């Protein structure tokens, strides 16, 4: 025995010590929390939420004779196959003993709170039955607490966000592109324990805390995203296209304000949707753009001082680059001016501008400068590159009006934004800030300029010509995009698809691209509809969608109308025009319900505070509200509430809102709020408001510009039907 003890403790010491340590040692994983994704105003778009996995104990289930009841009940609640459930509840080990823990995959894996409650209610019922029979009340059904990714707004912005699989793999969108930032680093705790698993004091104890993932603040505004998807839905349901894509951007920064595709999906239930619904056409699909590409030709000709709006040319057809090019009206409109050619979307006009006047070298250089030979480098995965055929003269001449070229939607919105912002091609981006919850540091993503494509003067001049495409209610192809009170620049597009040699004219890609207001662009929008079931052009189908999105957004932002002047009547609500609506009563209502009502009505609003119930509002209930006026919803009484951006508001409205928030106000100037500055004096918050006239706000200068006002809305009397571009002979 002494020899054996010596052998075990000395000779085989290392082996048996290792065996003992393995029995004492425990390691517990500490999973990191994945970062939260928010819109630009802090509304949550994606977050980690509690989840539950159903765990069965076959030994208990069999001992209590519950096999049939458990199988039937979980089949009805979880939808799992009965044969597979029966295998789980009868599972045994190698010794033939029933097992004590089997997860119900996949139907019972990481289920939400609501589904867990259903299973628990079923389990409690079995427990009551066992108790009544004098048995131990244990149904053999338990839960393992976990977490899963939750998208509270469901299908809204699905293609922007992407999703994470239940195993944690990020797929598509922001989730995939910023996966390294979002996922964080798991931690662990290593310690010694007794045979019951109870932790023992030990010097060898190790602890590595989890490093949670970073939070992302998107450039997207969920209200604008809602406007986009609502505007798309009616057209999608009515005209049954293969797909639709809309992108909205701030042309001055190339922050993406909204991006949507149809068909879409719900990232919460990604496994239940068709795989084709996941495709983000905005960055992954190419289209021959048709006439929207004429903006590049026009801007290039303006930059080179070759565009004379009053010069006359012969419309109808032209021979250039070895082929004949025709207008939609093949006999033409006779001799017309180049400005009329732009309004009518004349192919001949653009062949003359791009091929004859600019020439191959200059024209192709501008195509490169506008970014059509490179990716935009937007922070979304799987961006593809457009294709250009710039080898033959026949292709160059055709490219002037948007054929022989395939571009991505994100390339197009970047190009039109360069015209809107004064000639700067910029990198589009989806993330505004990256917040590290572990350190408190915030990384701000600054706008990035790629190059100056055209001069600010050429950009403004191009914008005025594009404005005529919309403002001319008689011959402008984009007249359906006209918004009363706002100056809109835009271009329609209709391209016959090349899949069968351009023979089937019913297979079209129709589009509209534009921005507003022309004098101080705030938003640029592209609408693409792929193969609608009717032969209508971009002016008829896409322009109205643009109009709905932009008009609601400008109202939501409270952007003053171009033809507005300081309204003296605003100081007295009783003298406002009678046809303006009254403010509904939201006091006491849940904030979510109030927001849904305002979104449905297209009324601009802003929430004050972090509460869930509306305590006060301005304008007060039943007060008359003017067009474009914002409604403020106060949700708490805290003196630390963030002060909203009041730029563009009248002094009266600003004063009312700040009074609601119990904030002292100092005022400088007259008119509308141009800027605000927050400070403190003896512990009291003070806001300094600087006011300017409406003209100064619109132009961004101290002297009003002499701008022509758009004509009154005359859609009922207009006769334009939107264009359908003709294709050159032999194609």
C-alpha positions in Angstrom: 0.0 0.0 0.0 2.9 2.4 0.9 4.4 1.6 -2.5 1.2 2.1 -4.3 0.6 5.5 -2.5 4.2 6.5 -3.4 3.5 5.6 -7.1 0.3 7.6 -7.3 1.5 10.7 -5.4 5.0 10.9 -6.7 5.5 8.9 -9.9 2.0 9.6 -11.5 1.5 12.9 -9.6 1.2 15.1 -12.7 -1.4 12.9 -14.4 -3.7 12.6 -11.3 -3.3 16.3 -10.5 -4.4 17.1 -14.0 -7.4 14.8 -13.6 -8.3 16.4 -10.2 -8.0 20.0 -11.5 -10.3 19.2 -14.4 -12.9 18.0 -11.8 -12.5 21.2 -9.7 -12.2 23.7 -12.5 -15.2 25.6 -13.9 -15.3 28.1 -16.8 -18.4 30.2 -17.4 -18.7 32.2 -20.6 -19.8 35.8 -20.3 -21.4 36.7 -23.6 -21.0 40.3 -24.8 -24.1 42.3 -25.7 -24.3 43.2 -29.3 -24.4 47.0 -30.0 -27.7 48.8 -30.5 -28.5 50.4 -33.9 -30.5 53.6 -33.8 -31.8 56.1 -36.3 -30.5 59.7 -36.3 -32.9 60.7 -33.6 -32.1 57.8 -31.3 -35.1 55.6 -32.1 -34.0 52.0 -31.8 -33.9 50.0 -35.0 -32.0 46.8 -33.7 -31.2 45.6 -30.2 -30.5 42.5 -28.2 -33.6 41.3 -26.4 -34.3 38.4 -23.9 -34.9 35.0 -25.6 -35.7 31.6 -24.2 -34.9 28.1 -25.3 -37.3 25.3 -24.4 -35.4 22.4 -22.6 -37.0 19.0 -22.1 -36.1 16.5 -19.3 -36.9 13.0 -20.8 -36.3 11.3 -17.5 -38.9 13.3 -15.7 -41.4 13.2 -18.6 -41.2 9.4 -18.8 -41.4 9.0 -15.0 -44.6 11.0 -14.9 -46.1 9.4 -18.0 -46.4 12.7 -19.9 -44.9 11.7 -23.2 -48.0 12.0 -25.3 -49.3 15.2 -23.7 -45.9 16.9 -24.0 -45.5 15.9 -27.7 -49.0 17.0 -28.6 -48.9 20.3 -26.7 -45.5 21.5 -27.9 -46.4 20.5 -31.5 -49.4 22.8 -31.3 -47.6 25.7 -29.7 -44.2 25.6 -31.4 -45.2 23.9 -34.7 -42.4 21.2 -34.3 -42.9 17.8 -35.9 -44.5 15.3 -33.5 -42.1 12.5 -34.5 -39.1 14.7 -33.8 -40.5 15.7 -30.4 -41.1 12.1 -29.6 -37.4 11.3 -30.2 -36.5 14.1 -27.9 -38.7 13.0 -25.0 -37.4 9.4 -25.4 -33.7 10.2 -25.7 -31.4 7.9 -23.8 -27.7 7.7 -23.1 -25.3 4.8 -23.9 -26.4 3.0 -20.7 -30.0 3.1 -21.7 -30.9 5.7 -19.2 -33.3 8.6 -20.1 -31.4 11.9 -20.5 -32.1 15.0 -18.4 -31.7 17.9 -20.8 -32.6 18.2 -24.5 -33.1 21.5 -26.3 -36.0 21.8 -28.7 -34.3 22.9 -31.9 -35.1 24.9 -33.9 -38.7 25.7 -33.2 -38.1 26.1 -29.5 -34.8 27.8 -29.8 -34.5 31.5 -28.8 -38.2 32.1 -28.8 -39.6 35.4 -27.6 -41.3 36.3 -24.4 -44.8 35.9 -25.8 -44.2 32.4 -27.1 -42.3 31.4 -23.9 -45.4 32.5 -21.9 -47.6 30.1 -24.0 -45.2 27.2 -23.3 -45.1 28.1 -19.6 -48.9 28.2 -19.4 -49.0 24.7 -20.9 -46.3 23.5 -18.5 -48.1 24.9 -15.5 -51.3 23.1 -16.6 -49.4 19.8 -16.5 -47.9 20.6 -13.1 -51.4 21.3 -11.7 -52.5 17.9 -13.1 -49.6 16.1 -11.5 -50.2 17.9 -8.2 -53.8 16.9 -8.1 -52.7 13.3 -8.7 -50.4 13.5 -5.6 -47.2 13.5 -7.7 -44.3 15.9 -7.8 -45.3 18.9 -9.9 -42.6 18.8 -12.5 -43.7 18.6 -16.2 -40.1 18.1 -17.4 -40.4 21.3 -19.5 -37.9 24.1 -18.6 -36.3 27.2 -20.2 -32.8 28.4 -20.7 -32.5 32.2 -20.8 -30.6 33.6 -23.7 -30.7 36.7 -25.9 -31.5 37.3 -29.6 -31.5 40.2 -32.0 -34.8 42.1 -32.1 -35.9 44.6 -34.7 -38.7 46.6 -33.1 -39.9 48.3 -36.3 -40.2 45.0 -38.2 -40.0 45.4 -42.0 -39.1 49.1 -41.7 -35.6 49.7 -43.1 -35.0 45.9 -43.4 -32.5 46.2 -46.2 -30.5 48.9 -44.4 -30.3 46.8 -41.2 -29.8 43.3 -42.5 -30.2 40.7 -39.8 -28.4 38.2 -37.5 -29.1 34.5 -37.6 -29.9 32.8 -34.4 -26.4 31.4 -34.3 -25.2 35.1 -34.2 -23.9 35.3 -37.8 -24.6 38.8 -39.3 -26.1 38.8 -42.8 -26.5 41.8 -45.0 -26.9 45.5 -44.3 -25.4 47.4 -41.3 -25.4 44.3 -39.2 -22.8 42.7 -41.6 -20.8 45.7 -42.6 -20.2 46.9 -39.0 -20.2 43.4 -37.5 -16.8 43.8 -35.9 -17.9 47.0 -34.1 -21.3 45.6 -33.1 -20.5 42.2 -31.8 -18.0 43.1 -29.0 -15.8 40.5 -27.2 -17.1 37.7 -25.0 -15.6 37.4 -21.5 -15.3 34.4 -19.1 -14.9 33.5 -15.4 -12.6 30.6 -14.4 -12.7 29.2 -10.8 -12.5 26.1 -8.6 -15.6 24.5 -7.3 -16.6 21.6 -5.0 -18.4 18.5 -6.3 -21.8 20.4 -6.1 -20.4 23.1 -8.3 -20.2 25.7 -5.5 -17.4 28.2 -6.1 -14.4 27.9 -3.8 -12.0 30.7 -2.8 -8.9 30.3 -4.8 -5.8 32.4 -5.9 -6.1 30.8 -9.4 -9.5 32.5 -10.0 -9.6 34.3 -13.4 -12.1 36.9 -14.6 -12.2 38.5 -18.0 -15.2 40.8 -18.4 -17.2 41.0 -21.6 -16.6 44.0 -23.8 -20.0 45.0 -25.2 -20.4 45.9 -28.8 -20.5 49.5 -30.0 -23.7 51.3 -30.6 -24.4 52.8 -34.1 -26.4 56.0 -34.8 -27.5 55.9 -38.5 -27.9 58.8 -40.9 -31.4 57.4 -41.6 -34.5 59.1 -40.1 -37.2 56.5 -39.4 -40.0 59.0 -40.1 -38.6 59.6 -43.6 -38.1 55.9 -44.0 -41.8 55.4 -43.1 -42.8 58.1 -45.7 -40.7 56.2 -48.3 -42.2 52.8 -47.7 -45.7 54.1 -47.5 -45.3 55.9 -50.8 -43.9 52.8 -52.5 -46.5 50.3 -51.2 -49.5 51.5 -53.2 -47.6 51.5 -56.5 -46.1 48.2 -55.8 -49.4 46.6 -55.0 -51.2 48.1 -58.0 -48.6 47.7 -60.8 -46.9 44.5 -59.6 -43.3 45.3 -60.6 -40.4 42.9 -60.2 -38.9 45.3 -57.7 -38.9 48.9 -56.6 -36.1 50.9 -55.1 -36.1 54.4 -53.4 -33.1 56.2 -51.9 -33.3 59.6 -50.1 -30.2 61.5 -49.2 -29.0 64.9 -47.9 -27.2 66.1 -51.0 -24.9 68.4 -48.9 -23.4 65.6 -46.8 -24.5 62.4 -48.7 -26.1 61.1 -45.5 -28.6 58.5 -46.5 -31.9 59.6 -45.0 -33.9 56.5 -46.2 -33.4 53.5 -48.4 -36.0 50.9 -49.3 -36.7 48.0 -51.6 -39.8 46.1 -52.4 -40.4 43.2 -52.0 -39.1 43.4 -48.5 -38.9 41.1 -45.4 -39.0 41.1 -41.6 -35.6 40.5 -40.1 -37.2 39.1 -36.9 -38.6 36.2 -39.0 -36.0 36.1 -41.8 -36.3 32.3 -42.2 -39.9 32.6 -43.3 -39.2 34.9 -46.3 -38.2 34.3 -49.9 -34.5 34.7 -50.4 -35.0 37.1 -53.3 -36.6 39.6 -50.9 -33.3 40.1 -49.1 -31.6 41.7 -52.2 -30.7 45.4 -51.6 -31.1 46.6 -55.2 -29.9 50.1 -54.2 -26.3 48.8 -54.1 -26.5 45.4 -55.7 -28.4 45.9 -58.9 -27.5 47.6 -62.2 -30.0 49.3 -64.6 -29.9 51.1 -67.9 -31.1 54.4 -66.5 -32.6 56.0 -69.6 -33.3 59.7 -69.5 -32.3 60.3 -65.8 -28.7 59.9 -67.1 -29.3 63.0 -69.3 -28.5 65.0 -66.2 -24.9 64.1 -66.6 -24.9 65.2 -70.3 -26.7 68.4 -69.4 -24.4 69.3 -66.5 -21.3 68.6 -68.5 -22.5 70.8 -71.4 -23.3 73.6 -69.0 -19.9 73.3 -67.3 -18.2 73.6 -70.8 -20.5 76.6 -71.6 -21.9 74.7 -74.6 -25.6 74.7 -73.5 -27.6 77.6 -75.0 -31.2 77.2 -73.8 -32.5 79.5 -76.6 -30.6 77.9 -79.5 -32.8 76.1 -82.1 -32.2 72.5 -83.3 -34.3 70.1 -85.5 -36.0 67.4 -83.3 -37.1 64.0 -84.5 -34.1 62.0 -85.4 -30.3 62.4 -85.9 -27.6 60.2 -87.4 -24.6 60.1 -85.1 -21.9 57.5 -84.2 -22.9 55.2 -87.0 -26.6 54.9 -86.0 -29.8 56.8 -86.1 -31.3 58.1 -82.8 -34.9 59.1 -82.5 -37.1 61.0 -80.1 -40.1 59.2 -78.6 -42.1 61.2 -81.2 -40.0 59.9 -84.2 -41.2 62.8 -86.4 -40.2 65.2 -83.7 -41.7 68.6 -82.7 -40.1 70.5 -85.5 -37.4 73.1 -84.8 -37.4 73.7 -81.0 -35.0 75.2 -78.4 -32.6 73.2 -76.4 -34.5 74.1 -73.2 -37.7 72.7 -74.8 -35.7 69.6 -75.6 -34.7 69.2 -72.0 -38.3 69.6 -70.9 -39.6 67.2 -73.5 -36.7 64.8 -72.8 -35.6 64.8 -76.5 -33.0 62.2 -77.2 -31.8 64.2 -80.3 -31.0 67.2 -78.1 -28.8 65.2 -75.8 -27.0 63.4 -78.7 -26.1 66.8 -80.1 -25.0 68.1 -76.7 -23.0 65.1 -75.6 -21.7 63.5 -78.8 -21.4 66.5 -81.2 -20.6 69.4 -78.9 -18.8 67.8 -76.0 -17.2 65.0 -78.0 -16.1 61.6 -77.0 -13.2 62.5 -74.8 -14.7 65.2 -72.8 -18.1 63.4 -72.4 -16.5 60.2 -71.1 -14.2 62.2 -68.8 -17.3 63.7 -67.2 -18.9 60.3 -66.8 -15.8 59.2 -64.9 -15.8 62.4 -62.8 -19.4 61.9 -61.8 -18.4 58.5 -60.4 -19.9 56.0 -62.9 -16.6 54.0 -63.3 -16.0 53.4 -59.6 -17.9 52.2 -56.6 -19.3 54.8 -54.2 -17.8 53.0 -51.2 -21.0 53.3 -49.2 -20.9 51.5 -45.9 -23.1 48.6 -46.9 -22.0 45.2 -48.1 -21.9 43.7 -51.6 -21.9 47.0 -53.6 -21.5 46.3 -57.3 -20.0 48.5 -60.0 -22.0 49.8 -63.0 -20.9 48.9 -66.5 -20.0 51.2 -69.4 -19.5 50.6 -73.1 -17.2 53.4 -74.1 -15.2 51.7 -76.9 -17.3 52.5 -80.0 -18.7 55.8 -81.2 -22.2 54.1 -81.5 -22.1 53.4 -77.8 -20.9 56.9 -76.8 -23.6 58.6 -78.8 -26.3 56.3 -77.3 -24.9 56.9 -73.8 -25.8 60.6 -74.0 -29.4 59.6 -73.2 -28.9 56.7 -70.9 -28.4 53.6 -72.9 -25.2 51.5 -73.4 -24.6 52.2 -69.7 -25.7 50.3 -66.6 -25.5 52.1 -63.3 -26.4 51.3 -59.7 -29.1 53.4 -57.9 -26.5 54.6 -55.3 -24.2 55.8 -58.1 -27.2 57.8 -59.5 -28.1 59.5 -56.2 -24.5 60.4 -55.7 -24.3 62.0 -59.1 -27.6 64.1 -58.8 -26.4 65.2 -55.4 -23.3 66.6 -56.9 -25.4 68.8 -59.0 -27.6 69.8 -56.1 -24.7 70.6 -53.7 -22.7 72.8 -55.9 -20.7 70.3 -57.9 -19.1 68.0 -55.2 -19.2 64.2 -55.7 -19.3 62.8 -52.2 -19.1 59.4 -50.5 -22.6 58.3 -49.4 -22.8 56.9 -45.9 -25.2 55.2 -43.6 -23.6 55.7 -40.1 -23.5 59.1 -38.4 -21.8 58.1 -35.1 -20.2 55.1 -33.4 -20.6 55.1 -29.7 -18.4 52.9 -27.4 -20.5 52.1 -24.2 -17.4 50.8 -22.5 -15.4 54.0 -22.7 -18.0 56.6 -23.5 -16.1 57.7 -26.6 -18.1 58.8 -29.7 -16.7 58.7 -33.2 -18.4 61.1 -35.6 -18.4 60.2 -39.3 -17.7 63.3 -41.2 -18.8 64.0 -44.8 -16.2 63.0 -47.4 -15.7 64.8 -50.8 -14.3 62.7 -53.6 -13.8 65.5 -56.1 -15.2 68.7 -57.5 -16.9 67.7 -60.7 -18.4 71.0 -61.9 -18.3 74.5 -60.6 -21.0 75.8 -58.1 -22.1 78.2 -60.9 -22.6 75.4 -63.4 -24.4 73.3 -60.8 -26.9 76.2 -60.0 -27.5 76.8 -63.7 -28.1 73.0 -64.3 -30.6 73.0 -61.4 -32.6 75.8 -63.0 -33.0 73.9 -66.2 -34.0 70.7 -64.4 -36.5 72.8 -62.5 -38.2 73.6 -65.7 -38.7 69.8 -66.4 -41.0 69.8 -63.3 -42.4 73.4 -63.3 -43.6 73.5 -66.9 -47.0 72.0 -66.5 -47.6 71.9 -70.3 -44.5 70.1 -71.8 -42.4 69.2 -68.8 -42.1 65.4 -68.5 -41.8 65.7 -64.7 -44.8 67.8 -64.1 -46.3 65.2 -61.7 -43.4 65.9 -59.3 -44.4 69.5 -58.9 -44.9 70.5 -55.2 -46.9 73.7 -54.6 -44.7 76.2 -52.8 -41.4 74.4 -53.3 -39.0 74.7 -56.2 -38.2 71.1 -57.5 -35.5 70.0 -59.9 -35.8 66.6 -61.5 -35.6 64.3 -64.5 -37.8 61.4 -65.6 -36.5 58.2 -67.1 -37.9 55.2 -69.0 -35.6 52.5 -70.4 -36.6 49.5 -72.5 -34.8 46.5 -71.0 -32.1 44.9 -73.1 -32.7 41.3 -72.1 -34.3 40.4 -75.5 -32.6 43.0 -77.7 -35.0 45.8 -76.7 -37.9 44.2 -78.6 -40.4 43.9 -75.8 -41.4 47.5 -74.9 -43.5 46.3 -72.0 -40.3 45.4 -70.1 -39.3 48.8 -68.8 -37.4 50.3 -66.0 -39.1 53.6 -65.1 -37.6 56.2 -62.8 -37.5 59.7 -61.4 -34.6 61.5 -59.8 -34.6 65.0 -58.3 -34.1 67.3 -55.4 -35.7 70.2 -53.5 -35.8 73.1 -52.8 -33.7 74.1 -55.8 -32.4 77.3 -54.1 -31.3 75.5 -51.0 -31.4 71.7 -51.5 -32.3 69.6 -48.4 -33.2 66.3 -49.9 -32.5 64.3 -53.1 -34.6 61.3 -54.0 -34.3 58.5 -56.6 -37.3 56.3 -57.4 -36.9 53.1 -59.6 -39.7 50.8 -60.7 -38.5 47.6 -62.5 -41.1 46.2 -65.0 -44.4 47.6 -63.9 -47.4 45.8 -65.5 -48.4 48.9 -67.5 -46.5 50.8 -70.2 -46.3 54.1 -68.5 -43.2 56.2 -68.1 -41.2 57.5 -65.2 -43.2 60.7 -65.2 -46.5 58.9 -64.7 -45.4 56.2 -62.2 -42.2 57.3 -60.4 -42.7 61.1 -60.2 -45.8 61.0 -57.9 -43.9 58.8 -55.4 -41.1 61.4 -55.4 -43.6 64.1 -54.8 -45.2 62.3 -51.9 -41.9 61.6 -50.1 -40.4 65.0 -50.6 -43.5 67.1 -49.8 -44.0 65.1 -46.5 -40.4 65.4 -45.6 -40.1 69.1 -46.2 -43.3 69.6 -44.1 -41.9 67.3 -41.4 -38.7 69.4 -41.3 -40.7 72.6 -41.3 -38.8 74.0 -44.3 -40.4 77.3 -45.3 -42.0 77.5 -48.7 -40.3 79.4 -51.4 -43.2 81.7 -52.0 -43.9 82.3 -48.3 -43.4 85.6 -46.4 -43.4 86.3 -42.7 -47.0 85.7 -41.7 -48.2 88.4 -39.3 -51.3 86.4 -38.7 -49.4 83.7 -36.9 -49.3 85.8 -33.8 -53.0 85.4 -33.5 -54.3 81.8 -34.0 -57.9 83.1 -34.4 -57.0 84.9 -37.7 -55.4 81.9 -39.4 -57.1 80.7 -42.7 -60.2 78.6 -41.9 -59.2 75.7 -44.1 -56.2 74.8 -41.9 -56.9 71.8 -39.6 -57.1 71.9 -35.8 -54.5 70.2 -33.6 -55.8 66.9 -32.3 -55.8 66.3 -28.5 -52.9 63.9 -27.7 -52.7 64.6 -23.9 -52.8 61.4 -21.9 -52.3 59.3 -25.1 -49.6 56.8 -25.4 -46.7 58.3 -27.3 -46.6 55.4 -29.8 -50.3 56.0 -30.7 -49.8 59.7 -31.1 -46.8 59.2 -33.3 -48.7 56.7 -35.5 -51.6 59.1 -36.0 -49.2 62.0 -36.9 -47.3 59.8 -39.3 -50.5 58.7 -41.0 -51.6 62.3 -41.4 -48.2 63.4 -42.6 -47.9 66.1 -39.9 -44.5 67.2 -38.7 -43.8 66.5 -35.0 -41.1 66.2 -32.4 -41.1 64.5 -29.1 -39.7 66.2 -26.0 -38.4 63.9 -23.2 -38.1 60.2 -22.8 -41.5 59.3 -21.4 -44.1 57.0 -23.0 -47.2 59.2 -22.5 -48.0 62.6 -23.8 -48.3 65.1 -20.9 -48.6 68.3 -22.8 -48.5 69.5 -26.4 -48.0 72.6 -28.5 -50.0 73.8 -30.4 -52.6 73.0 -27.7 -55.7 70.8 -28.6 -58.1 72.3 -31.1 -55.8 75.2 -31.9 -55.6 76.0 -35.6 -52.3 74.8 -37.1 -50.8 76.3 -40.2 -49.3 74.4 -43.2 -45.9 73.0 -42.3 -46.3 73.7 -38.6 -44.7 71.2 -36.3 -46.5 69.7 -33.3 -44.4 69.2 -30.1 -45.3 66.4 -27.7 -44.0 66.8 -24.1 -43.5 63.4 -22.4 -41.9 64.3 -19.1 -41.4 67.1 -16.6 -37.6 66.7 -16.3 -35.6 70.0 -16.3 -32.8 68.1 -18.2 -34.9 67.4 -21.3 -33.0 68.0 -24.5 -34.0 71.2 -26.2 -35.2 70.5 -29.8 -33.9 72.1 -32.9 -36.2 75.1 -33.5 -34.6 76.5 -36.6 -37.2 77.7 -39.1 -39.9 78.2 -36.4 -41.7 81.5 -35.8 -40.7 83.3 -32.6 -44.2 82.7 -31.2 -44.0 78.9 -31.7 -40.4 78.7 -30.4 -41.4 80.7 -27.3 -44.4 78.5 -26.6 -42.3 75.3 -26.8 -39.5 76.6 -24.6 -42.1 77.9 -22.1 -43.5 74.3 -21.9 -40.0 73.1 -21.1 -39.6 75.9 -18.4 -36.6 77.4 -20.2 -35.6 81.1 -20.2 -35.3 82.7 -23.6 -33.3 85.6 -25.0 -34.1 86.9 -28.5 -32.1 88.8 -31.1 -33.5 89.9 -34.5 -36.9 89.5 -36.1 -38.7 86.8 -38.1 -37.9 83.1 -37.8 -35.3 81.2 -35.8 -32.1 81.0 -37.7 -29.9 79.6 -34.9 -30.0 78.8 -31.2 -27.4 78.6 -28.4 -28.0 77.0 -25.0 -26.3 78.2 -21.8 -26.8 78.3 -18.0 -27.2 81.2 -15.7 -27.4 80.6 -11.9 -28.5 77.0 -12.6 -31.3 78.1 -15.0 -31.1 77.0 -18.6 -31.2 79.9 -21.1 -31.6 79.6 -24.9 -30.4 82.5 -27.1 -32.5 82.6 -30.3 -31.2 84.5 -33.3 -34.0 85.4 -35.8 -33.9 86.2 -39.5 -36.5 87.0 -42.2 -38.0 84.2 -44.3 -36.0 85.4 -47.4 -32.7 85.3 -45.5 -33.5 81.8 -44.2 -34.3 80.5 -47.7 -31.2 81.9 -49.5 -28.8 81.5 -46.7 -27.7 85.1 -47.2 -28.6 88.5 -45.8 -30.0 89.8 -49.0 -33.0 88.2 -50.8 -32.3 86.6 -54.3 -34.6 87.5 -57.1 -36.0 84.0 -57.9 -38.9 83.2 -60.1 -41.8 81.5 -58.3 -43.1 78.2 -59.7 -46.5 78.4 -61.4 -49.6 77.3 -59.5 -50.3 73.6 -59.4 -52.2 72.8 -62.6 -52.1 69.0 -62.7 -55.7 68.7 -63.7 -55.3 70.7 -66.9 -51.9 69.3 -67.9 -51.7 66.9 -70.8 -48.2 65.4 -70.4 -48.2 61.6 -70.1 -44.5 61.1 -69.1 -41.9 60.0 -71.6 -41.0 56.6 -73.0 -37.6 57.0 -74.7 -37.2 55.5 -78.1 -34.2 53.2 -78.9 -31.8 53.7 -81.8 -32.3 51.7 -85.0 -30.9 48.2 -85.0 -31.2 47.7 -81.2 
